[in-house]
Amino acid sequence: MQELALGGIGRDTRRSLDALAAEVASGEPGQMVSDPRRPMPGTKLVREWNGVEHSVTVLPKGFELQGRRFKSLSGAARAITGANWNGWKFFGFTPRPRISK
C-alpha cells in the first residue's frame, strides 16, 4: 500500500541495492561492503595506553595483538584497556567521506 501511495524506491537506491546484493552473492567484499576505514593487511596500528605501547597488525580477516587474533578492532582495544571501546576511535581513525559515483 505504501508503494502504491508514495511510489517505489528511486533509481539510485535500486542501483545501490543491486550492487550490494551482487557483492554479497559473490562472497567478495567490494566497495559497498568493505569498511573504508580499514587499512591494508600487514599495517601496524600503534597506540600507547597507560605508558605501554601496543601494536596491532591488520590481517586479511581480523586483527592480531600479541599473538591473539580478534575479529574486530574493538576486541583488540578491549583486550588492551579492559573496557568497551570503539576500536576505530581508540586507534584514532576518523571516517573518510564516501565518494559517490
N, C-alpha and C positions, 0 to 999 in steps of 0.2 A: 504494500500500500504506500509505503514511504517513497519508493522509487517511482511509482505512478504519480504521486502527488508532487514530488520535488525533482524528479529526474534521476537518472543513474549517475554513476561516478564519471568524472571527467576523463578526457583522452590522456592527459599526462599521468593521472593516477593509474589508469588502466595499464599504461606502458611500464610504470614503476612496479606495479604488482606482477606483471608478466615477467619482467627482468628478475625480480626476486624469486618467483616460482621456478624459473629456469636455473638459477644458481642453486637453489635448494635441491632440485631434482638431480642436478649433475653431481652434487656432493662436494663440489669445489667452491669454497667461498670466494667470491669476487668482490667487486666494488660495492654491491648492495649489502652483502652480509658481513664482510670483514670490518673490524673496528679501525677507523682511520688513525687512531692514536697509536696503534700497536707498531712498535719498531720491528725492524728486520730480525729474524732469528740470528742469534750469536751476539746481539747487542748486550752490553753490560750496563745495568742500571745501578747507580751507586747512590746511597743515602746514608748520612750519619744520623744515628739515633742514640741518645744518651751517651755520647762520647765514643761510640763504636761505629766504625764504617762497615756497612753491609753492602754486598754486591749480589745482584740478582741477574741471572742470564736469561734472555728471552729465547725460548725454544719454539720449534715449529708449532707445537701444540702445548702451550703452557709456559711455566717459568720454573727456574731452578735456583734454590737458595741453599748453600752449604750441603749439596748433595741430595736435598729433598726436592721433589717435584710438586708443583702446585698447578691446579687448573686455571687459577686466576691470579692476577697481581695482588688483589685484595687478600688472598690467602697468604701470600708471602709477607705482605705488610702486617697481617695479624700475627704471623709467627715471629716477626721482629719486635712488634710492640706489645703483644699480648692483649690488644684491643681491636675492635672492629674499625677498620679504616677503609676508605675508598682507595684502592691501590694506585689509581692514576693520580689522585691528589697527593697521596703520600710521597710519590716519586716526582712530583712537580710537573705533571703533564697538564697541558691546557688543551681544550678541544680546538681542533683546526676547523675553520669554516669549510663546509661542504661546497664543492664546485658543482653547480647544476649545469646539465648539458642542454 
